[in-house]
Amino acid sequence: MAIQSVLEPVTLSIEGMTCSSCVNSVEKALNAVSGVSATINFATETAHILAPADITTKALIRVVEKAGYKAALLKDAQSVTLHNKKSARALFFAFIFAVPAVAISMMTSWHPKLEEWLISQLDYFGIAHPLYSATRYSATSWLIIALSAPVVLIVAWPIHRAALRNLLHPTMDNLISMGSLAAFSWSIYANASGDGDVYTEVAAGVIFFVILGRYLETRAKARAGAALSALLALGSKEVTIVRGGFPLIVPIEQLQIGDEFEVRPGDRVATDGIVVKGDSSVDNSMLTGETKPIEVRPGSQVIGASVNHNGRLIVRATRVGSDTELARITAMVISAQGTKAPIQRLADKISSVFVPIVTLIAIGTFVSWYYSGYSLTASISVAITVLVIACPCALGLATPVALLVASGRGAARGIVLREPRVLEVARSIDTVIFDKTGTLTEGTMNVLKATISLSAGAVLGQSFSTLLDETTILATANSIESLDSHPVALAISRYSLSQGAKKYEVSDFAVTPGSGAAGRVNCTSQSPVVLIGSPTAVAHSSSEFHPEIKSAIATAQSAGLTVSVLAWDGVALAVFAVGDQLKEDAASTISALKSMGISPWLVTGDSAEVAAAVAGTVGIESAHVVSAALPETKLQIVERLKSEGHCVLMIGDGINDAAALAAANLSMARGTGTDTAISSADITLMKSGLSSVIDALKLAKKTLRIIRLNMGWALIYNVIGLPIAALGYLQPMYAAAAMALSSLFVVTNSLRIK
């Protein structure tokens, strides 16, 4: 059996594309290479390619260049700046030549009438005057031709060059080149022979408006891609590695997993890692959208590209290069921008046949006008207008620019789209399934309530009376639980520390799985035996619980929380209610989903009591709660709801959610979740809260509305514009302006997503 080659992703920056027909040309050239799958994004002017490992980047670049375009490996956003400078320079030279040519032409068209009026006035007063000379008028026309020549022949040379390269698969450049050269050539002939009008200023004006439109379009696209440019610029170029206690500045490429590096106040964290020394606060807003700085200390995880606010940190690298969070987010954003939405494929099909059809229409228009008795000049003018106005640029930009803005806007707010099909699915969502742990909840065990009963300690006697205060009781809890690795024990230890508890020496420490931990705590000369465990286990080794202790246990258990009881020498003194705390915005998110007509479900592996307590708190109906759910159970529920006609959104973060995430119509995974869950999801949510679920759905719906408006405008513009041009109601120069404004409308309309 043949072994398939592993496909590797490559992103190229493409230069020279001017319309969606160019996109089709480059795509066809790349996809013709065996094993290569390529999609072109007109908005970002990039090619997103999956190619076998044996096909080099240089080989792919040669394919693009052979098709008539320039290509380079996408590394940063500098190409956008360079392209802006080229567009600005071309616009400047087009302006200084085209505007005078048009202005003189407009005055010349009135010149005979003005001179005729002047002659009549001179004749009336009997003043001698020179006769109006056709030669002088011809000389003015030659001046117009001379001013137009640099625009048509030099400034527009990139357009003509692209047209020559694409003779076999015509693009918009062919239409512009054909129209401008036809007007220019005819004008020279007409002025030399005296047979017809001069149209070179029209050719110059058309080129000027085309270049103006492309310049404005480039600037707007740069604004649309600002978020991606910001992501690409976030990565550190150098890092200060600490070796042998001394800092050493090296290129970021030399940083390896396990290396310790320094992060000074105000610097960006070079890569993902764990803090080994120092306390500070870091800002993750560029990656997660979280505006609140996060406090970090030894043992805390930090994300590469986050900003260190105050303290000096020493961080041990855990992920480098393409494995970092920044690289993963950037790769998903680029991938989303390079993948085509289904609605875009329709636009591509239309664009692929558009230019040949327009060329035939222009030829047909010329023939119809000329053989209907109109002059050669008028017939050429109308044909040129048809060629100029029928630009498929707006059609080609309708979807990719909107997607570019949406993916960039989403990334800036901690919402990473993996592929654009989600835009069309999001509007149909009517059911959302939540996992509990790490999705509706924070995903870590915490003490939600601690009840300390000093009254219960009265039976301990006079010897302990001076010790019975909350601080000492918590200190003994911390002393025992800090020696245990169980999540509940760690939660109690963290809580005790947060309350200022000390840590005493412990002897005779023992852990009984499923029951608890015990040891003699040397907090005083009496050194009480401290037991912390489940109510049942502690009850076996203790006197009857005090009513206050009983009440606290019953309250915590009814809420579905894990209960731990602390006892000194067989007397229960404290109850710790431990649970996975709900996210602050969980209830408000569920409420917002309901108001959008979306029915929420809770499917969790936890017990029925825990599931019911969580569902009741956030507002999920009991009929939509499934507890003790295995991974296959979650998958079956998704499949069942889909078979019943529901459009299902699945939200989870664990390996056990991966199958359900993949099966759902739309899926979202937490950015802090497992790689398996993230790779299975359509959208990754980087924020810690749940409000980004609503933001993601609203962003998707708004983007789809914008795309549809863009597509509608692009189609209506051509449907209306072509007949008007063919009937002779539009001058070529005005057609060029309309074409430029059409593309600009699509781009600026897409910017409304921001």
QUIVEN-V9712 format. One record per residue. N is the residue number from 1. PSI is psi in degrees with one decimal (* if undefined). OMEGA is omega in degrees with one decimal (999 if undefined). NEAR is the number of other ideal C-beta (glycine too) atoms within 8 Angstrom. Layout:
BEGIN
n->{N,N}
psi->{PSI,PSI}
omega->{OMEGA,OMEGA}
near->{NEAR,NEAR}
END
This chain:
BEGIN
n->{1,2,3,4,5,6,7,8,9,10,11,12,13,14,15,16,17,18,19,20,21,22,23,24,25,26,27,28,29,30,31,32,33,34,35,36,37,38,39,40,41,42,43,44,45,46,47,48,49,50,51,52,53,54,55,56,57,58,59,60,61,62,63,64,65,66,67,68,69,70,71,72,73,74,75,76,77,78,79,80,81,82,83,84,85,86,87,88,89,90,91,92,93,94,95,96,97,98,99,100,101,102,103,104,105,106,107,108,109,110,111,112,113,114,115,116,117,118,119,120,121,122,123,124,125,126,127,128,129,130,131,132,133,134,135,136,137,138,139,140,141,142,143,144,145,146,147,148,149,150,151,152,153,154,155,156,157,158,159,160,161,162,163,164,165,166,167,168,169,170,171,172,173,174,175,176,177,178,179,180,181,182,183,184,185,186,187,188,189,190,191,192,193,194,195,196,197,198,199,200,201,202,203,204,205,206,207,208,209,210,211,212,213,214,215,216,217,218,219,220,221,222,223,224,225,226,227,228,229,230,231,232,233,234,235,236,237,238,239,240,241,242,243,244,245,246,247,248,249,250,251,252,253,254,255,256,257,258,259,260,261,262,263,264,265,266,267,268,269,270,271,272,273,274,275,276,277,278,279,280,281,282,283,284,285,286,287,288,289,290,291,292,293,294,295,296,297,298,299,300,301,302,303,304,305,306,307,308,309,310,311,312,313,314,315,316,317,318,319,320,321,322,323,324,325,326,327,328,329,330,331,332,333,334,335,336,337,338,339,340,341,342,343,344,345,346,347,348,349,350,351,352,353,354,355,356,357,358,359,360,361,362,363,364,365,366,367,368,369,370,371,372,373,374,375,376,377,378,379,380,381,382,383,384,385,386,387,388,389,390,391,392,393,394,395,396,397,398,399,400,401,402,403,404,405,406,407,408,409,410,411,412,413,414,415,416,417,418,419,420,421,422,423,424,425,426,427,428,429,430,431,432,433,434,435,436,437,438,439,440,441,442,443,444,445,446,447,448,449,450,451,452,453,454,455,456,457,458,459,460,461,462,463,464,465,466,467,468,469,470,471,472,473,474,475,476,477,478,479,480,481,482,483,484,485,486,487,488,489,490,491,492,493,494,495,496,497,498,499,500,501,502,503,504,505,506,507,508,509,510,511,512,513,514,515,516,517,518,519,520,521,522,523,524,525,526,527,528,529,530,531,532,533,534,535,536,537,538,539,540,541,542,543,544,545,546,547,548,549,550,551,552,553,554,555,556,557,558,559,560,561,562,563,564,565,566,567,568,569,570,571,572,573,574,575,576,577,578,579,580,581,582,583,584,585,586,587,588,589,590,591,592,593,594,595,596,597,598,599,600,601,602,603,604,605,606,607,608,609,610,611,612,613,614,615,616,617,618,619,620,621,622,623,624,625,626,627,628,629,630,631,632,633,634,635,636,637,638,639,640,641,642,643,644,645,646,647,648,649,650,651,652,653,654,655,656,657,658,659,660,661,662,663,664,665,666,667,668,669,670,671,672,673,674,675,676,677,678,679,680,681,682,683,684,685,686,687,688,689,690,691,692,693,694,695,696,697,698,699,700,701,702,703,704,705,706,707,708,709,710,711,712,713,714,715,716,717,718,719,720,721,722,723,724,725,726,727,728,729,730,731,732,733,734,735,736,737,738,739,740,741,742,743,744,745,746,747,748,749,750,751,752,753,754}
psi->{133.4,138.9,124.8,142.4,145.5,127.3,130.6,138.4,138.0,134.7,121.2,145.2,126.1,131.7,135.4,-6.2,132.0,-13.2,177.2,-21.7,-34.9,-39.7,-47.0,-38.0,-46.9,-41.7,-45.3,-42.4,-44.6,-43.4,-13.7,-17.5,131.8,126.6,-4.6,136.2,119.6,142.7,142.9,134.6,110.5,-35.4,-42.8,-6.1,50.0,154.3,127.1,113.9,137.1,116.5,148.7,151.6,-24.8,-3.4,116.6,162.5,-38.1,-37.8,-39.4,-39.4,-40.5,-36.7,-44.0,-43.6,-35.4,-28.6,-7.4,15.8,162.9,148.5,151.7,156.1,129.8,115.3,-38.6,-170.3,12.2,-30.5,-33.1,-44.1,-44.1,-42.9,-37.7,-40.9,-41.9,-42.8,-40.8,-40.7,-44.0,-40.4,-40.2,-50.2,-34.8,-38.3,-47.6,-18.4,-40.7,-42.3,-47.5,-39.3,-44.2,-42.3,-46.1,-39.4,-41.7,-39.9,-37.7,-34.9,-24.7,-10.7,-49.5,-41.3,-40.2,-43.1,-35.2,-40.5,-40.0,-42.3,-41.8,-36.9,-39.7,-39.8,-38.9,-37.6,1.8,30.0,135.2,146.9,155.0,150.0,150.3,131.3,127.1,-27.9,-40.6,-39.6,-39.7,-38.0,-39.2,-40.0,-38.0,-34.2,-41.4,-42.0,-41.2,-40.3,-33.4,-27.4,-48.1,-33.9,-49.4,-37.3,-29.5,-57.7,-38.1,6.4,-41.9,-32.6,-45.4,-39.4,-44.1,-36.5,-41.5,-40.5,-24.0,31.4,-35.8,-22.7,81.5,145.9,-174.9,-30.8,-34.8,-40.5,-46.7,-44.8,-47.6,-45.2,-46.2,-42.7,-35.8,-44.7,-42.0,-47.9,-44.1,-38.2,-41.8,-45.9,-46.8,-39.1,-35.1,-36.6,-14.3,16.1,80.4,175.8,163.0,134.2,16.1,-33.6,-28.5,-44.4,-44.4,-41.0,-40.7,-48.1,-43.0,-47.2,-34.8,-46.4,-38.9,-45.6,-42.9,-35.0,-48.6,-37.2,-41.8,-43.4,-42.0,-39.6,-33.9,-39.5,-40.0,-35.4,15.3,-36.9,-42.1,-41.4,-40.0,-40.8,-44.1,-29.8,-7.9,-30.8,139.3,145.3,-28.4,161.1,144.7,99.5,137.8,113.6,124.5,26.4,-2.1,138.6,141.6,118.8,122.4,160.5,147.6,-26.5,-21.7,-7.7,132.7,159.0,132.5,-19.2,144.5,133.5,157.4,140.5,108.8,161.0,131.3,-14.4,159.8,143.7,128.3,-36.3,173.0,140.2,-173.0,132.6,128.1,-16.9,136.9,157.6,139.1,-173.9,140.6,150.6,115.3,13.9,-34.6,-24.0,-37.3,-14.2,-4.4,124.1,-20.1,124.0,150.0,129.6,133.4,151.5,176.6,128.0,-16.0,146.2,141.7,151.8,136.6,139.8,-6.1,154.3,127.9,125.2,-55.3,-68.2,157.7,133.9,146.3,122.5,137.4,123.9,129.5,-24.0,139.0,163.0,-131.5,-6.3,-7.9,163.0,-42.9,-46.0,-38.4,-43.7,-46.7,-43.1,-40.1,-38.0,-46.4,-41.4,-42.2,-39.5,-24.6,-16.2,141.2,135.1,153.0,-37.4,-28.0,-31.8,-33.3,-44.2,-39.3,-39.5,-41.3,-45.8,-33.5,-26.7,-1.6,-50.2,-47.8,-39.7,-43.3,-39.8,-44.2,-39.4,-41.8,-43.5,-43.7,-37.9,-44.5,-47.6,-44.2,-45.3,-44.5,-41.9,1.9,5.3,0.1,157.5,161.7,-38.4,-48.3,-40.6,-42.8,-40.6,-44.6,-41.1,-40.7,-41.1,-42.2,-43.1,-39.6,-43.9,-24.9,61.5,125.5,11.2,-45.9,-39.3,-40.6,-27.5,-15.2,-47.2,-50.7,-35.3,-42.4,-42.1,-37.9,-47.3,-43.5,-45.2,-36.7,-44.0,-42.4,-44.8,-38.0,-22.6,15.1,23.9,111.1,114.6,129.8,-33.1,149.9,-12.1,-21.8,-26.1,-38.2,-21.8,-36.9,-35.9,-18.0,-2.3,127.5,-6.5,134.7,131.8,124.7,135.5,162.7,-65.2,120.1,-7.5,-67.1,-24.1,172.4,-22.7,3.6,144.9,134.4,153.0,112.6,-26.4,135.6,126.1,117.1,120.9,101.7,-27.6,-38.3,-24.7,-1.6,-30.5,-9.9,-21.1,177.1,-29.8,-25.6,-1.6,-36.3,-15.2,-15.9,83.1,161.6,-39.9,-43.5,-40.0,-43.0,-33.7,-39.6,-34.3,-43.5,-39.5,-39.7,-51.5,-24.3,-16.5,-5.2,143.7,2.6,140.8,-37.9,-41.1,-43.2,-36.9,-43.1,-39.3,-45.3,-42.4,-44.7,-42.8,-40.3,-21.8,9.1,18.5,146.5,-175.9,121.2,164.9,140.0,135.9,161.7,38.9,139.1,145.9,131.5,107.5,132.6,-11.6,-52.8,-160.2,153.2,158.2,162.9,119.7,122.2,63.6,-13.9,178.7,-26.0,-26.5,75.2,150.5,119.1,127.6,129.5,122.7,-165.9,154.0,-38.8,-45.9,-42.5,-36.1,-32.5,-25.2,15.2,166.1,174.5,138.0,143.5,147.2,-37.4,-37.6,-43.9,-44.6,-42.7,-39.6,-46.7,-41.7,-45.2,-41.7,-36.0,-24.1,2.3,20.8,158.1,131.5,131.2,134.7,135.6,132.6,141.6,123.8,44.5,11.6,118.3,126.5,-22.3,152.1,127.7,117.2,109.5,135.3,173.4,109.0,136.5,146.7,147.2,-34.8,16.4,-49.9,-41.6,-33.1,-43.8,-43.2,-42.3,-39.2,-41.6,-40.3,-22.0,2.3,20.5,128.4,121.1,143.3,153.2,118.0,111.5,157.1,-4.3,173.0,166.2,-37.5,-45.3,-45.3,-43.4,-40.3,-44.2,-46.1,-42.0,-35.3,-41.0,-13.6,27.9,131.5,144.9,-29.4,-17.0,24.7,127.7,121.3,170.6,39.0,125.8,166.4,-40.0,-28.5,-44.5,-41.6,-43.7,-38.0,-41.9,-47.3,-40.0,-45.3,-38.6,-41.0,-24.0,3.2,6.9,149.3,113.4,131.9,125.7,132.6,121.0,-179.3,-0.5,169.2,-35.0,-9.9,-10.5,-44.7,-42.7,-37.2,-42.8,-31.5,-23.2,156.6,-37.6,142.4,146.2,139.1,147.6,139.4,-20.0,2.6,-171.9,154.6,-33.9,-44.9,-44.1,-41.8,-19.5,-14.8,153.7,-30.6,134.0,129.7,116.4,-20.8,154.8,-27.4,179.0,-6.6,-23.5,-17.4,-46.3,-43.0,-42.0,-43.8,-42.3,-40.2,-44.6,-44.3,-41.7,-41.1,-41.6,-38.6,-42.6,-43.3,-44.5,-39.0,-41.8,-46.8,-43.1,-43.7,-46.9,-42.0,-44.0,-39.5,-46.7,-37.3,-39.0,-42.4,-40.9,-49.3,-38.9,-43.8,-43.3,-27.6,-3.2,17.8,8.9,135.3,151.3,-38.8,-41.2,-33.2,-40.8,-41.9,-42.4,-40.3,-45.6,-43.2,-32.6,-47.8,-39.3,-36.5,-44.6,-43.4,-47.9,-33.2,-37.7,-30.7,-14.1,-20.8,-29.7,*}
omega->{-178.3,178.3,-178.8,177.1,175.7,-179.5,-179.8,-179.2,176.4,177.0,180.0,171.4,-176.7,178.3,175.9,178.4,-177.4,178.7,-176.6,175.6,175.1,178.1,179.9,-179.0,-178.9,179.3,-179.3,-178.8,-178.5,-178.1,176.4,178.0,-176.5,176.8,-176.4,173.2,-174.2,170.4,-177.7,175.1,-178.1,-176.6,-178.6,-178.4,179.8,174.7,179.7,-166.0,167.3,-174.7,174.9,-175.9,-177.8,176.1,-174.8,176.6,179.2,179.1,178.4,177.8,178.8,178.3,179.4,-179.4,177.7,177.7,175.8,-177.4,177.4,-179.2,176.1,178.0,-178.8,179.1,-179.1,-174.5,-176.1,-178.7,178.5,179.3,179.3,179.7,177.2,179.8,178.3,179.8,-179.7,179.9,178.4,179.7,-179.3,-178.4,176.4,-178.1,-173.1,177.1,-174.3,-176.5,175.9,180.0,179.4,-178.7,179.1,179.1,179.9,178.3,-179.4,-179.9,176.3,-173.6,-179.0,-178.8,178.3,-178.8,178.0,178.1,-179.9,179.2,-180.0,178.8,178.8,177.4,-177.7,-179.2,176.0,-178.8,179.4,-177.8,174.9,176.9,176.5,-174.7,175.9,179.9,178.7,178.5,178.5,178.9,177.0,178.6,177.0,176.8,178.0,179.1,-179.4,178.7,-178.0,-174.1,179.8,-179.5,-174.7,-172.1,-175.3,-178.8,-177.0,-177.9,176.8,178.2,179.9,-179.9,178.2,178.9,178.9,-178.8,-174.7,179.8,-177.2,176.0,-171.1,176.5,178.3,178.0,178.0,179.1,-178.7,-179.9,-179.5,-177.7,-177.1,179.5,177.3,179.3,-178.3,-178.7,179.7,-178.4,178.0,179.1,-176.4,-178.4,179.6,-176.5,-176.3,-176.6,175.8,-177.6,179.5,-177.5,-176.9,178.8,175.3,178.1,179.2,179.4,178.3,179.4,-179.7,-178.0,177.0,-179.4,176.4,179.4,-179.5,177.7,179.2,179.0,179.6,178.9,-180.0,178.7,176.9,175.9,-179.6,-178.2,-176.7,-177.8,178.6,177.6,178.8,178.0,-178.7,-177.6,-175.1,-174.0,179.3,177.3,179.5,179.9,178.3,-179.7,177.9,179.8,-178.5,179.3,-178.3,178.6,179.7,-179.3,-179.4,174.3,-176.0,-178.8,-177.7,179.2,-178.6,176.7,-179.1,177.1,174.4,-178.1,-175.8,174.2,-179.1,177.3,-179.5,-180.0,172.1,175.1,-171.9,-178.6,179.5,179.8,179.4,179.1,177.6,-179.9,175.4,176.1,-179.7,171.0,-177.9,-178.6,179.3,-168.5,-178.6,-177.6,-173.0,-176.4,178.9,-178.8,-177.1,177.7,-178.1,178.1,179.5,179.2,179.3,-176.9,-179.9,175.8,176.8,-177.3,175.8,-179.6,173.0,-174.7,177.0,-173.7,-169.4,-172.9,175.3,-177.8,167.0,-173.1,174.2,-177.4,176.7,176.9,-179.1,174.7,-175.0,-179.9,-175.6,179.5,179.4,-179.8,-179.6,178.7,-179.5,179.8,179.7,178.5,179.8,179.2,179.7,-179.8,-178.6,179.7,-176.1,173.7,179.0,-179.2,179.2,-179.1,175.3,178.7,179.5,179.1,178.8,-176.8,-176.4,179.9,-172.1,-175.5,177.1,179.8,179.9,178.0,178.2,178.7,179.7,178.4,178.8,178.5,179.1,-178.8,-178.7,-178.8,-174.9,-178.5,172.0,175.4,178.9,-178.1,178.2,-179.8,-178.5,-179.0,178.4,-179.0,179.9,179.3,178.4,179.4,178.1,-179.7,-173.6,-172.6,-172.8,179.8,178.1,-177.8,-178.4,179.1,-179.6,-178.2,-170.8,-177.2,-173.4,179.7,177.9,178.7,177.9,179.9,-177.3,-178.6,177.0,178.5,178.7,-179.5,179.3,-179.3,176.6,179.2,-175.2,179.2,179.9,177.7,-171.6,-179.4,-178.8,-179.0,-177.6,179.0,-172.3,-176.4,-176.4,-177.1,176.0,-179.5,176.6,179.5,177.8,161.2,-178.9,-171.6,179.2,179.5,173.2,-179.1,-177.7,177.7,176.5,179.5,178.5,173.7,-178.7,176.0,177.0,178.0,179.3,-176.1,175.8,178.5,-179.2,-177.2,-178.8,-177.0,-179.3,176.2,-173.7,-174.9,-178.9,-172.9,-179.2,-179.0,-172.0,170.3,-173.6,-176.8,-179.0,178.4,178.2,178.7,177.8,176.1,179.4,-178.1,-179.9,-171.9,178.2,178.5,-177.7,-178.4,-179.6,-179.3,179.5,178.5,179.2,179.0,180.0,178.5,179.1,-179.1,-179.1,178.1,-179.8,178.7,176.8,-177.1,176.0,175.5,-178.3,176.2,-177.5,175.1,179.3,-178.4,178.9,178.5,175.1,-177.9,178.6,-178.4,-179.3,-177.8,-179.1,177.8,177.4,-175.9,-177.0,179.3,179.2,-179.2,179.5,179.8,-178.3,171.6,-176.6,178.8,175.5,-179.8,-179.5,179.3,-178.9,-178.2,-178.8,-179.9,179.7,-175.3,-175.4,171.8,-177.6,-177.7,174.5,179.4,179.6,177.8,178.9,-178.9,-179.7,178.7,-177.7,180.0,-178.4,-179.1,178.8,178.1,178.0,-178.3,174.7,-174.6,173.0,-179.8,177.5,179.9,172.3,176.3,174.9,177.9,-179.5,-177.1,-174.0,176.0,177.0,176.1,-173.3,178.4,177.0,-171.5,176.5,173.8,-175.3,-175.5,-178.4,-177.9,-179.4,177.5,177.7,179.2,179.4,178.0,178.5,-179.8,177.1,-179.8,-179.3,-176.8,-178.8,175.2,172.2,178.6,-172.4,176.7,-179.8,-178.5,-179.4,-179.1,-179.8,-179.6,-179.7,-179.6,180.0,-179.3,180.0,-178.9,-175.4,176.3,176.5,-178.4,-178.1,179.3,-178.2,-179.8,176.8,-178.8,179.6,-175.1,173.4,178.3,179.8,176.8,179.3,178.4,-179.3,179.7,177.0,-178.9,-179.7,-180.0,177.5,-179.7,177.8,176.2,-180.0,172.8,-164.7,169.8,178.2,179.4,-179.4,-178.9,-175.5,176.1,-179.2,178.4,-169.5,-177.8,179.2,177.5,-179.0,-175.9,-176.0,175.9,178.0,-177.6,176.5,177.5,176.3,179.6,177.5,-178.9,-178.4,177.8,-179.9,179.7,-178.2,-178.9,179.9,-172.3,177.4,-178.4,175.0,-179.0,-175.2,-179.9,179.3,-178.5,-178.6,-178.0,179.9,173.8,178.1,179.1,-178.5,179.6,179.6,178.2,-179.6,-178.8,-179.8,179.5,179.8,177.0,179.7,179.8,-179.3,176.9,177.7,-179.8,179.4,179.6,-177.5,-179.6,-179.6,179.7,-178.7,179.6,-179.7,-173.9,-177.3,178.3,179.0,179.2,-177.9,179.6,174.7,-178.7,-175.7,176.3,-178.9,-177.8,178.4,177.2,178.2,178.7,179.6,178.9,179.6,-179.5,179.3,179.0,-179.5,178.4,-178.7,-177.6,-178.7,176.4,178.5,-180.0,177.7,178.5,-178.2,999}
near->{2,3,4,4,8,6,9,8,9,11,12,15,11,14,11,10,12,11,15,15,17,17,14,12,14,16,11,10,11,14,9,7,11,3,8,14,8,12,10,13,13,13,13,12,12,14,16,16,13,10,13,10,7,5,10,6,8,6,9,18,12,8,12,16,10,7,11,9,13,8,12,9,9,10,3,7,10,6,12,11,8,8,11,11,8,8,12,9,8,12,12,8,12,15,9,8,14,16,9,9,16,12,8,13,11,8,8,11,6,8,10,8,7,8,9,9,8,9,10,8,8,10,9,6,6,4,6,3,8,4,4,10,7,7,6,8,12,10,8,11,12,9,9,15,14,7,15,17,11,10,18,14,8,8,12,14,8,8,14,11,8,15,15,7,8,15,7,3,8,11,15,13,14,13,17,16,13,11,15,14,11,11,17,16,8,13,16,10,10,14,12,6,7,7,5,10,6,12,16,16,16,13,18,17,14,18,18,15,13,13,14,11,15,11,12,11,13,12,9,13,14,11,8,14,14,9,12,17,11,10,13,10,8,10,10,10,5,8,13,10,14,11,6,3,4,6,7,8,7,9,7,12,5,8,13,7,7,5,9,9,15,11,13,8,9,6,8,11,17,12,14,14,14,10,15,8,6,10,7,13,10,14,10,10,8,11,14,11,12,11,4,4,7,10,8,11,8,8,5,10,8,15,14,16,12,13,10,15,11,6,10,9,14,13,15,10,16,8,12,10,7,6,8,13,12,13,11,11,14,11,10,12,16,13,12,14,16,13,11,9,13,8,11,13,9,8,15,13,8,11,16,8,8,13,14,8,8,13,13,8,12,14,9,8,14,12,8,8,13,9,6,6,3,7,6,8,11,10,13,13,13,14,15,16,14,15,14,16,15,15,12,16,15,15,15,15,18,16,15,14,16,14,17,17,14,15,15,14,12,12,14,10,11,14,15,16,16,11,9,12,10,13,14,11,13,13,8,8,14,8,12,14,17,13,16,15,11,13,13,12,13,10,9,8,10,12,11,8,9,10,10,9,14,10,7,13,12,6,7,11,6,4,6,12,8,4,8,11,7,8,10,10,14,15,14,15,17,15,16,17,14,9,9,10,4,8,7,10,14,12,14,16,12,10,13,13,9,6,9,5,11,6,7,10,6,12,8,8,10,7,8,10,4,5,7,12,16,13,14,10,14,9,11,7,3,6,10,12,12,15,14,17,12,11,9,6,13,16,9,6,8,13,7,4,13,10,6,10,15,9,8,13,13,8,9,12,10,7,9,13,13,8,13,13,18,16,14,14,7,9,12,15,14,13,15,16,16,14,12,11,9,12,11,5,9,13,10,8,12,12,9,9,12,11,6,8,5,11,8,12,13,16,13,13,9,11,8,7,8,14,16,12,12,17,14,9,9,12,10,14,6,8,4,10,13,10,12,7,10,8,11,7,10,18,11,8,14,14,9,8,11,13,6,6,4,8,11,14,15,16,12,19,13,12,8,10,17,15,11,17,14,8,10,13,9,14,15,14,17,12,13,7,12,9,5,8,17,12,7,12,12,11,14,14,14,13,12,7,8,10,10,14,13,11,10,14,12,8,14,15,10,10,14,12,8,13,15,9,9,17,13,8,14,16,10,8,11,11,8,8,13,13,8,10,17,10,6,9,5,12,8,17,12,8,15,17,9,12,15,14,9,14,14,12,10,15,15,9,11,15,11,7,12,5}
END
